[in-house]
Amino acid sequence: MNKVITIVLLSVFAIWAIGVNWTTIMGAPYVPTSLRRVKKMLTMTGACEDDIIYDLGSGDGRVVIMAAKKFNVKKAVGVEIDPVRILISKLYVLLFGVRGTVKIKAHNFFTMDLSDATIVTCFTLPETNEELFVKLNKELKPGSKVVANRFTFPHWTLIDEDNGIYMYRVMDFHNKDGL
């Protein structure tokens, strides 16, 4: 009987450990952004009812939920690969009553079509931003805004910055290489 209990406890611990560390295992740690900072990011973009916002690595959904509740965006999509965070964010979407506007997608943002976004937010590491720059430059329409939390996109011209929040606008110079 003790062997069964030990196996069950070790299994539960292993599932918990993987769930807690999933994003780190997949390439980036989960670091929630303060609600004050989220509001600043969305305010910088001028987000409004005409916007479609994607939050890449959306964690608990706080960016897309605030975009829907306080900025009345047309559509807000959180893209996340961590199954624990996906579950938490879907529960928050229900609790905050934004199910009609907010969608949480269990997806790798590198393989997801982002072409309808007018605003993209991300809290991604510098090496991720290098790859993401190419993807966003290929897919987003000219005039779309990209807001990076903490880490820059060095190939774009910065249009606004506030305490480690960096905003860029996609220009009309697309090509197949994204450069």
N, CA, C and O of each residue as an XYZ file, in Angstrom:
716
protein
N       0.813     -1.196      0.000
C       0.000      0.000      0.000
C       0.863      1.269      0.000
O       0.542      2.234     -0.693
N       1.953      1.271      0.772
C       2.843      2.426      0.812
C       3.480      2.689     -0.544
O       3.721      3.839     -0.911
N       3.750      1.624     -1.284
C       4.344      1.770     -2.620
C       3.363      2.473     -3.557
O       3.771      3.322     -4.350
N       2.093      2.136     -3.478
C       1.064      2.767     -4.314
C       0.943      4.250     -3.958
O       0.887      5.095     -4.851
N       0.902      4.566     -2.690
C       0.804      5.959     -2.249
C       2.023      6.746     -2.717
O       1.888      7.880     -3.176
N       3.195      6.163     -2.606
C       4.422      6.816     -3.057
C       4.371      7.085     -4.551
O       4.729      8.176     -4.995
N       3.938      6.121     -5.322
C       3.840      6.294     -6.781
C       2.829      7.382     -7.125
O       3.081      8.212     -7.999
N       1.690      7.382     -6.444
C       0.666      8.404     -6.694
C       1.208      9.788     -6.342
O       1.052     10.730     -7.119
N       1.838      9.916     -5.185
C       2.387     11.206     -4.769
C       3.482     11.694     -5.722
O       3.521     12.874     -6.070
N       4.359     10.801     -6.137
C       5.401     11.180     -7.104
C       4.787     11.581     -8.443
O       5.264     12.515     -9.087
N       3.755     10.896     -8.858
C       3.078     11.231    -10.120
C       2.425     12.612    -10.037
O       2.546     13.419    -10.959
N       1.739     12.875     -8.934
C       1.112     14.180     -8.736
C       2.173     15.276     -8.724
O       1.994     16.322     -9.348
N       3.262     15.043     -8.025
C       4.349     16.018     -7.978
C       4.924     16.261     -9.373
O       5.166     17.407     -9.751
N       5.143     15.199    -10.133
C       5.699     15.324    -11.484
C       4.768     16.139    -12.387
O       5.225     17.001    -13.138
N       3.472     15.867    -12.313
C       2.499     16.614    -13.121
C       2.509     18.080    -12.712
O       2.503     18.967    -13.566
N       2.525     18.338    -11.391
C       2.568     19.710    -10.906
C       3.845     20.415    -11.377
O       3.782     21.542    -11.868
N       4.989     19.766    -11.231
C       6.269     20.358    -11.599
C       6.327     20.692    -13.089
O       6.821     21.751    -13.474
N       5.828     19.794    -13.911
C       5.813     20.050    -15.352
C       4.876     21.208    -15.665
O       5.215     22.086    -16.459
N       3.691     21.215    -15.042
C       2.726     22.286    -15.276
C       3.256     23.641    -14.870
O       3.104     24.616    -15.607
N       3.877     23.715    -13.706
C       4.420     24.974    -13.205
C       5.562     25.468    -14.086
O       5.717     26.674    -14.279
N       6.354     24.560    -14.614
C       7.549     24.928    -15.385
C       7.394     24.749    -16.890
O       8.385     24.828    -17.615
N       6.198     24.513    -17.372
C       5.972     24.218    -18.793
C       6.547     25.281    -19.718
O       7.246     24.957    -20.678
N       6.258     26.547    -19.435
C       6.743     27.596    -20.338
C       8.258     27.702    -20.317
O       8.877     27.998    -21.339
N       8.856     27.461    -19.164
C      10.319     27.478    -19.099
C      10.895     26.332    -19.919
O      11.882     26.507    -20.633
N      10.279     25.167    -19.815
C      10.710     24.004    -20.596
C      10.574     24.295    -22.090
O      11.426     23.894    -22.884
N       9.501     24.993    -22.471
C       9.233     25.283    -23.883
C       9.999     26.503    -24.397
O       9.921     26.814    -25.586
N      10.741     27.204    -23.523
C      11.583     28.271    -24.033
C      11.501     29.607    -23.339
O      12.348     30.466    -23.586
N      10.517     29.826    -22.475
C      10.422     31.112    -21.791
C       9.744     30.916    -20.440
O       8.795     30.139    -20.329
N      10.219     31.610    -19.421
C       9.579     31.486    -18.111
C       8.265     32.261    -18.071
O       8.073     33.197    -18.847
N       7.365     31.876    -17.174
C       6.134     32.631    -16.959
C       6.431     33.733    -15.956
O       6.771     33.463    -14.804
N       6.301     34.970    -16.400
C       6.504     36.130    -15.542
C       5.313     37.055    -15.775
O       5.254     37.734    -16.801
N       4.365     37.092    -14.841
C       3.181     37.939    -15.059
C       3.528     39.423    -15.051
O       4.390     39.869    -14.293
N       2.855     40.166    -15.889
C       3.012     41.612    -15.979
C       2.004     42.264    -15.043
O       0.852     41.834    -14.986
N       2.412     43.288    -14.312
C       1.479     43.963    -13.394
C       0.319     44.573    -14.188
O       0.472     44.938    -15.354
N      -0.830     44.674    -13.540
C      -2.007     45.247    -14.201
C      -1.770     46.707    -14.568
O      -2.273     47.172    -15.591
N      -1.023     47.428    -13.762
C      -0.700     48.819    -14.079
C       0.119     48.896    -15.370
O      -0.100     49.774    -16.205
N       1.047     47.981    -15.518
C       1.888     47.940    -16.725
C       1.063     47.522    -17.949
O       1.243     48.065    -19.039
N       0.173     46.569    -17.765
C      -0.707     46.145    -18.864
C      -1.528     47.336    -19.347
O      -1.644     47.569    -20.550
N      -2.092     48.084    -18.413
C      -2.886     49.270    -18.786
C      -2.031     50.269    -19.547
O      -2.492     50.856    -20.525
N      -0.787     50.472    -19.112
C       0.123     51.400    -19.787
C       0.404     50.925    -21.219
O       0.410     51.721    -22.157
N       0.640     49.605    -21.371
C       0.910     49.047    -22.702
C      -0.267     49.304    -23.644
O      -0.076     49.743    -24.778
N      -1.462     49.032    -23.176
C      -2.654     49.195    -24.016
C      -2.946     50.670    -24.284
O      -3.384     51.032    -25.376
N      -2.706     51.511    -23.295
C      -2.904     52.951    -23.475
C      -1.939     53.500    -24.525
O      -2.325     54.321    -25.358
N      -0.699     53.052    -24.485
C       0.297     53.506    -25.467
C      -0.154     53.220    -26.896
O       0.114     54.009    -27.803
N      -0.834     52.101    -27.099
C      -1.251     51.732    -28.454
C      -2.472     52.498    -28.930
O      -2.754     52.544    -30.127
N      -3.194     53.099    -27.999
C      -4.454     53.733    -28.364
C      -5.523     52.701    -28.684
O      -6.416     52.974    -29.486
N      -5.453     51.534    -28.081
C      -6.397     50.439    -28.350
C      -7.838     50.926    -28.208
O      -8.179     51.651    -27.274
N      -8.683     50.500    -29.174
C     -10.092     50.915    -29.166
C     -10.959     49.858    -29.841
O     -10.486     48.771    -30.172
N     -12.219     50.187    -30.038
C     -13.205     49.226    -30.556
C     -12.913     48.728    -31.974
O     -13.515     47.746    -32.407
N     -12.022     49.368    -32.692
C     -11.670     48.919    -34.050
C     -10.524     47.909    -34.048
O     -10.212     47.334    -35.090
N      -9.900     47.687    -32.904
C      -8.675     46.891    -32.858
C      -8.901     45.402    -32.599
O      -9.839     44.983    -31.921
N      -7.991     44.639    -33.179
C      -7.883     43.201    -32.930
C      -6.501     42.998    -32.339
O      -5.486     43.245    -32.990
N      -6.478     42.543    -31.095
C      -5.219     42.421    -30.373
C      -4.881     40.962    -30.131
O      -5.742     40.151    -29.791
N      -3.608     40.647    -30.315
C      -3.077     39.321    -29.991
C      -2.007     39.509    -28.920
O      -1.128     40.361    -29.047
N      -2.093     38.708    -27.869
C      -1.049     38.700    -26.848
C      -0.314     37.373    -26.969
O      -0.896     36.310    -26.753
N       0.955     37.438    -27.312
C       1.750     36.237    -27.566
C       2.417     35.777    -26.276
O       3.214     36.501    -25.678
N       2.076     34.561    -25.861
C       2.505     34.077    -24.550
C       1.640     34.738    -23.498
O       2.146     35.413    -22.601
N       0.333     34.545    -23.608
C      -0.641     35.329    -22.855
C      -0.796     34.963    -21.382
O      -1.527     35.638    -20.657
N      -0.122     33.908    -20.925
C      -0.151     33.580    -19.501
C      -1.555     33.412    -18.969
O      -2.307     32.562    -19.446
N      -1.918     34.227    -17.969
C      -3.241     34.114    -17.346
C      -4.310     34.948    -18.055
O      -5.443     35.027    -17.580
N      -3.967     35.563    -19.173
C      -4.950     36.283    -19.991
C      -5.180     37.729    -19.601
O      -6.102     38.363    -20.113
N      -4.368     38.261    -18.713
C      -4.640     39.607    -18.202
C      -4.614     40.693    -19.279
O      -5.381     41.651    -19.188
N      -3.761     40.574    -20.287
C      -3.701     41.608    -21.337
C      -4.976     41.581    -22.170
O      -5.592     42.623    -22.393
N      -5.374     40.410    -22.627
C      -6.558     40.340    -23.495
C      -7.846     40.639    -22.728
O      -8.782     41.216    -23.282
N      -7.893     40.250    -21.461
C      -9.077     40.551    -20.650
C      -9.195     42.054    -20.432
O     -10.282     42.612    -20.576
N      -8.094     42.717    -20.089
C      -8.148     44.166    -19.909
C      -8.453     44.869    -21.226
O      -9.185     45.859    -21.240
N      -7.903     44.374    -22.335
C      -8.187     44.978    -23.646
C      -9.683     44.949    -23.936
O     -10.235     45.905    -24.480
N     -10.336     43.847    -23.571
C     -11.781     43.721    -23.802
C     -12.585     44.561    -22.815
O     -13.504     45.274    -23.218
N     -12.250     44.484    -21.528
C     -13.040     45.148    -20.480
C     -12.880     46.664    -20.478
O     -13.869     47.392    -20.392
N     -11.650     47.139    -20.570
C     -11.402     48.569    -20.382
C     -11.177     49.345    -21.681
O     -11.339     50.564    -21.711
N     -10.804     48.642    -22.752
C     -10.503     49.323    -24.013
C     -11.492     48.947    -25.116
O     -11.410     49.471    -26.227
N     -12.418     48.046    -24.817
C     -13.509     47.669    -25.728
C     -13.044     47.261    -27.123
O     -13.684     47.606    -28.115
N     -11.935     46.530    -27.205
C     -11.446     46.108    -28.518
C     -12.449     45.176    -29.192
O     -13.261     44.530    -28.530
N     -12.375     45.120    -30.507
C     -13.269     44.265    -31.288
C     -13.046     42.786    -30.971
O     -13.995     42.015    -30.827
N     -11.768     42.408    -30.865
C     -11.420     41.013    -30.608
C     -10.070     40.990    -29.906
O      -9.173     41.770    -30.226
N      -9.940     40.072    -28.934
C      -8.671     39.916    -28.215
C      -8.355     38.427    -28.148
O      -9.173     37.627    -27.694
N      -7.154     38.067    -28.607
C      -6.758     36.665    -28.668
C      -5.484     36.469    -27.853
O      -4.459     37.103    -28.105
N      -5.574     35.581    -26.876
C      -4.400     35.198    -26.107
C      -3.851     33.905    -26.683
O      -4.591     32.940    -26.874
N      -2.557     33.886    -26.958
C      -1.916     32.696    -27.528
C      -0.945     32.157    -26.479
O      -0.020     32.851    -26.059
N      -1.168     30.913    -26.064
C      -0.397     30.337    -24.964
C      -0.175     28.848    -25.214
O      -1.031     28.180    -25.794
N       0.980     28.325    -24.774
C       1.261     26.890    -24.926
C       1.225     26.130    -23.612
O       1.200     24.899    -23.611
N       1.221     26.843    -22.500
C       1.227     26.195    -21.190
C      -0.196     25.757    -20.825
O      -1.070     26.608    -20.659
N      -0.447     24.450    -20.697
C      -1.813     23.983    -20.427
C      -2.388     24.495    -19.106
O      -3.595     24.716    -19.012
N      -1.561     24.686    -18.098
C      -2.052     25.220    -16.819
C      -2.508     26.655    -17.002
O      -3.591     27.020    -16.544
N      -1.695     27.486    -17.669
C      -2.063     28.889    -17.898
C      -3.291     29.006    -18.802
O      -4.120     29.898    -18.619
N      -3.403     28.107    -19.770
C      -4.580     28.124    -20.653
C      -5.845     27.900    -19.828
O      -6.829     28.620    -19.989
N      -5.819     26.923    -18.964
C      -6.970     26.632    -18.117
C      -7.298     27.824    -17.217
O      -8.457     28.221    -17.105
N      -6.282     28.387    -16.583
C      -6.490     29.547    -15.705
C      -7.070     30.716    -16.493
O      -8.031     31.345    -16.050
N      -6.496     31.011    -17.656
C      -6.972     32.162    -18.433
C      -8.392     31.950    -18.942
O      -9.175     32.899    -18.993
N      -8.738     30.720    -19.320
C     -10.117     30.460    -19.763
C     -11.104     30.634    -18.611
O     -12.225     31.098    -18.820
N     -10.700     30.270    -17.416
C     -11.557     30.499    -16.243
C     -11.727     31.998    -15.990
O     -12.833     32.452    -15.697
N     -10.642     32.770    -16.102
C     -10.732     34.223    -15.923
C     -11.631     34.855    -16.988
O     -12.404     35.765    -16.687
N     -11.534     34.385    -18.211
C     -12.388     34.903    -19.284
C     -13.861     34.718    -18.909
O     -14.670     35.627    -19.092
N     -14.203     33.543    -18.387
C     -15.579     33.295    -17.933
C     -15.945     34.193    -16.757
O     -17.009     34.811    -16.756
N     -15.064     34.269    -15.751
C     -15.339     35.078    -14.557
C     -15.524     36.558    -14.876
O     -16.377     37.216    -14.281
N     -14.732     37.089    -15.812
C     -14.814     38.503    -16.154
C     -15.855     38.801    -17.235
O     -16.043     39.957    -17.615
N     -16.527     37.764    -17.726
C     -17.625     37.957    -18.667
C     -17.220     38.507    -20.017
O     -17.946     39.315    -20.594
N     -16.066     38.083    -20.540
C     -15.590     38.601    -21.825
C     -15.483     37.501    -22.887
O     -14.727     37.625    -23.851
N     -16.242     36.435    -22.697
C     -16.178     35.290    -23.601
C     -16.513     35.644    -25.047
O     -16.009     34.998    -25.966
N     -17.347     36.649    -25.268
C     -17.705     37.036    -26.626
C     -16.589     37.742    -27.373
O     -16.535     37.698    -28.602
N     -15.701     38.390    -26.641
C     -14.626     39.176    -27.249
C     -13.275     38.477    -27.172
O     -12.467     38.584    -28.094
N     -13.025     37.756    -26.070
C     -11.711     37.164    -25.808
C     -11.695     35.683    -26.146
O     -12.589     34.930    -25.759
N     -10.675     35.284    -26.866
C     -10.437     33.870    -27.170
C      -9.029     33.524    -26.685
O      -8.084     34.286    -26.890
N      -8.906     32.376    -26.047
C      -7.602     31.880    -25.632
C      -7.280     30.683    -26.518
O      -8.030     29.708    -26.555
N      -6.179     30.763    -27.219
C      -5.780     29.712    -28.156
C      -4.594     28.938    -27.600
O      -3.578     29.518    -27.217
N      -4.741     27.623    -27.563
C      -3.637     26.735    -27.169
C      -2.809     26.499    -28.428
O      -3.093     25.593    -29.212
N      -1.801     27.313    -28.607
C      -1.082     27.296    -29.882
C       0.323     27.847    -29.718
O       0.588     28.627    -28.803
N       1.211     27.447    -30.593
C       2.532     28.033    -30.699
C       2.400     29.262    -31.596
O       1.998     29.134    -32.752
N       2.728     30.436    -31.092
C       2.486     31.642    -31.888
C       3.323     31.706    -33.157
O       2.988     32.466    -34.066
N       4.396     30.938    -33.250
C       5.189     30.938    -34.483
C       4.471     30.245    -35.636
O       4.783     30.498    -36.800
N       3.518     29.380    -35.327
C       2.804     28.659    -36.386
C       1.366     29.153    -36.548
O       0.589     28.550    -37.289
N       1.011     30.211    -35.883
C      -0.350     30.742    -35.928
C      -0.411     31.949    -36.857
O       0.515     32.759    -36.896
N      -1.499     32.062    -37.600
C      -1.705     33.201    -38.483
C      -2.115     34.414    -37.644
O      -3.132     34.379    -36.951
N      -1.338     35.461    -37.707
C      -1.600     36.684    -36.942
C      -1.988     37.849    -37.842
O      -2.000     38.997    -37.398
N      -2.305     37.567    -39.099
C      -2.468     38.624    -40.097
C      -3.639     39.569    -39.846
O      -3.656     40.671    -40.394
N      -4.622     39.168    -39.030
C      -5.730     40.088    -38.777
C      -5.475     41.011    -37.587
O      -6.319     41.851    -37.274
N      -4.335     40.876    -36.921
C      -4.021     41.709    -35.751
C      -3.736     43.147    -36.162
O      -3.056     43.406    -37.155
N      -4.268     44.071    -35.378
C      -3.876     45.475    -35.522
C      -2.896     45.859    -34.419
O      -2.146     46.827    -34.544
N      -2.917     45.069    -33.320
C      -1.986     45.262    -32.210
C      -1.498     43.892    -31.754
O      -2.289     42.965    -31.582
N      -0.191     43.778    -31.561
C       0.398     42.560    -30.986
C       1.183     42.976    -29.758
O       1.991     43.904    -29.810
N       0.942     42.281    -28.644
C       1.728     42.515    -27.440
C       2.518     41.257    -27.120
O       2.080     40.143    -27.409
N       3.687     41.446    -26.521
C       4.495     40.286    -26.152
C       5.465     40.638    -25.033
O       5.913     41.777    -24.901
N       5.771     39.633    -24.242
C       6.808     39.714    -23.211
C       7.699     38.518    -23.505
O       7.645     37.496    -22.819
N       8.514     38.665    -24.531
C       9.328     37.563    -25.040
C      10.808     37.930    -24.950
O      11.182     39.103    -24.940
N      11.616     36.911    -24.886
C      13.058     37.096    -24.726
C      13.706     37.613    -26.016
O      13.132     37.453    -27.093
N      14.891     38.230    -25.926
C      15.540     38.809    -27.115
C      15.709     37.823    -28.272
O      15.467     38.185    -29.424
N      16.119     36.584    -27.988
C      16.306     35.626    -29.085
C      14.973     35.259    -29.748
O      14.929     34.972    -30.945
N      13.900     35.270    -28.974
C      12.572     35.030    -29.537
C      12.163     36.209    -30.409
O      11.578     36.026    -31.477
N      12.470     37.414    -29.954
C      12.107     38.604    -30.723
C      12.797     38.649    -32.078
O      12.237     39.175    -33.040
N      13.996     38.107    -32.165
C      14.687     38.048    -33.463
C      13.857     37.258    -34.480
O      13.652     37.709    -35.607
N      13.384     36.084    -34.074
C      12.553     35.252    -34.953
C      11.180     35.867    -35.161
O      10.633     35.835    -36.264
N      10.630     36.424    -34.097
C       9.289     36.998    -34.146
C       9.235     38.201    -35.070
O       8.227     38.426    -35.740
N      10.303     38.971    -35.110
C      10.371     40.128    -36.003
C      10.084     39.717    -37.445
O       9.297     40.369    -38.131
N      10.711     38.652    -37.900
C      10.532     38.186    -39.280
C       9.073     37.797    -39.508
O       8.469     38.198    -40.503
N       8.507     37.018    -38.586
C       7.115     36.578    -38.715
C       6.155     37.771    -38.734
O       5.299     37.861    -39.614
N       6.290     38.675    -37.781
C       5.371     39.806    -37.698
C       5.502     40.723    -38.899
O       4.505     41.244    -39.399
N       6.721     40.920    -39.360
C       6.939     41.787    -40.508
C       6.314     41.207    -41.773
O       5.867     41.951    -42.646
N       6.284     39.888    -41.872
C       5.653     39.225    -43.027
C       4.133     39.275    -42.944
O       3.460     39.501    -43.949
N       3.593     39.064    -41.746
C       2.153     38.837    -41.610
C       1.316     40.069    -41.298
O       0.175     40.166    -41.751
N       1.853     41.006    -40.538
C       1.025     42.135    -40.113
C       0.901     43.178    -41.215
O       1.811     43.381    -42.018
N      -0.249     43.827    -41.223
C      -0.497     44.887    -42.196
C       0.271     46.151    -41.795
O       0.508     46.381    -40.609
N       0.657     46.966    -42.771
C       1.294     48.242    -42.438
C       0.394     49.051    -41.515
O      -0.821     49.109    -41.706
N       0.997     49.664    -40.524
C       0.244     50.437    -39.545
C      -0.063     49.662    -38.275
O      -0.403     50.260    -37.254
N       0.053     48.343    -38.322
C      -0.165     47.540    -37.113
C       0.893     47.902    -36.081
O       2.018     48.268    -36.423
N       0.514     47.792    -34.814
C       1.431     48.149    -33.727
C       1.896     46.899    -33.001
O       1.144     45.938    -32.838
N       3.147     46.931    -32.569
C       3.734     45.853    -31.781
C       4.257     46.491    -30.497
O       5.022     47.455    -30.534
N       3.835     45.941    -29.364
C       4.287     46.438    -28.069
C       5.055     45.330    -27.375
O       4.524     44.248    -27.123
N       6.310     45.616    -27.070
C       7.181     44.652    -26.414
C       7.412     45.083    -24.967
O       7.761     46.230    -24.686
N       7.211     44.144    -24.074
C       7.420     44.392    -22.651
C       8.827     43.935    -22.283
O       9.138     42.746    -22.349
N       9.670     44.879    -21.898
C      11.039     44.659    -21.402
C      12.112     44.436    -22.470
O      13.222     44.946    -22.326
N      11.814     43.690    -23.534
C      12.854     43.364    -24.514
C      12.490     43.946    -25.876
O      11.347     43.836    -26.321
N      13.462     44.563    -26.532
C      13.219     45.312    -27.771
C      13.227     44.431    -29.017
O      13.599     43.258    -28.991
N      12.801     45.055    -30.097
C      12.946     44.527    -31.452
C      13.947     45.449    -32.145
O      13.554     46.497    -32.657
N      15.224     45.087    -32.174
C      16.241     46.029    -32.646
C      16.159     46.399    -34.130
O      16.763     47.391    -34.539
N      15.430     45.632    -34.944
C      15.369     45.934    -36.384
C      14.245     46.899    -36.741
O      14.167     47.350    -37.884
N      13.381     47.223    -35.798
C      12.312     48.185    -36.043
C      12.676     49.516    -35.426
O      13.448     49.575    -34.470
N      12.124     50.577    -35.969
C      12.308     51.896    -35.403
C      11.303     52.088    -34.273
O      10.098     51.917    -34.459
N      11.807     52.436    -33.128
C      10.987     52.669    -31.948
C      10.142     53.921    -32.164
O      10.665     54.960    -32.566
N       8.818     53.828    -31.897
C       7.979     55.034    -32.014
C       7.551     55.570    -30.656
O       7.132     56.722    -30.549
N       7.654     54.734    -29.602
C       7.354     55.202    -28.255
C       8.019     54.255    -27.259
O       8.175     53.064    -27.526
N       8.407     54.804    -26.109
C       9.027     53.992    -25.056
C       8.654     54.601    -23.719
O       8.670     55.820    -23.548
N       8.319     53.736    -22.775
C       8.002     54.195    -21.426
C       8.415     53.121    -20.433
O       7.740     52.101    -20.297
N       9.523     53.350    -19.743
C       9.959     52.472    -18.664
C      10.013     50.983    -19.070
O       9.488     50.119    -18.368
N      10.642     50.714    -20.186
C      10.794     49.326    -20.624
C       9.626     48.756    -21.399
O       9.569     47.550    -21.639
N       8.693     49.609    -21.796
C       7.622     49.211    -22.718
C       7.973     49.878    -24.044
O       8.113     51.099    -24.118
N       8.114     49.065    -25.088
C       8.584     49.555    -26.385
C       7.495     49.372    -27.433
O       6.961     48.273    -27.587
N       7.163     50.434    -28.151
C       6.129     50.336    -29.180
C       6.721     50.619    -30.555
O       7.520     51.535    -30.748
N       6.290     49.788    -31.500
C       6.743     49.867    -32.890
C       5.524     49.860    -33.799
O       4.452     49.393    -33.414
N       5.696     50.384    -35.010
C       4.645     50.324    -36.028
C       5.217     49.600    -37.240
O       6.314     49.911    -37.704
N       4.467     48.642    -37.740
C       4.888     47.903    -38.931
C       4.762     48.835    -40.125
O       3.709     49.429    -40.355
N       5.831     48.955    -40.871
C       5.837     49.854    -42.023
C       5.540     49.073    -43.297
O       5.504     47.843    -43.291
N       5.328     49.799    -44.381
C       4.978     49.169    -45.653
C       6.240     48.849    -46.458
O       6.499     49.444    -47.504
N       7.022     47.889    -45.937
C       8.191     47.436    -46.697
C       8.333     45.935    -46.581
O       9.439     45.412    -46.448
N       7.204     45.243    -46.633
C       7.187     43.785    -46.520
C       7.936     43.145    -47.686
O       7.915     43.635    -48.815
N       8.589     42.049    -47.375
C       9.100     41.175    -48.413
C       9.081     39.755    -47.871
O       8.781     39.543    -46.696
N       9.392     38.803    -48.697
C       9.240     37.401    -48.289
C      10.178     36.988    -47.154
O       9.922     35.986    -46.486
N      11.251     37.732    -46.924
C      12.171     37.417    -45.837
C      11.830     38.146    -44.550
O      12.444     37.890    -43.515
N      10.842     39.065    -44.598
C      10.463     39.825    -43.425
C      11.432     40.928    -43.078
O      11.258     41.592    -42.056
N      12.440     41.146    -43.886
C      13.442     42.185    -43.574
C      13.313     43.371    -44.498
O      14.073     44.333    -44.378
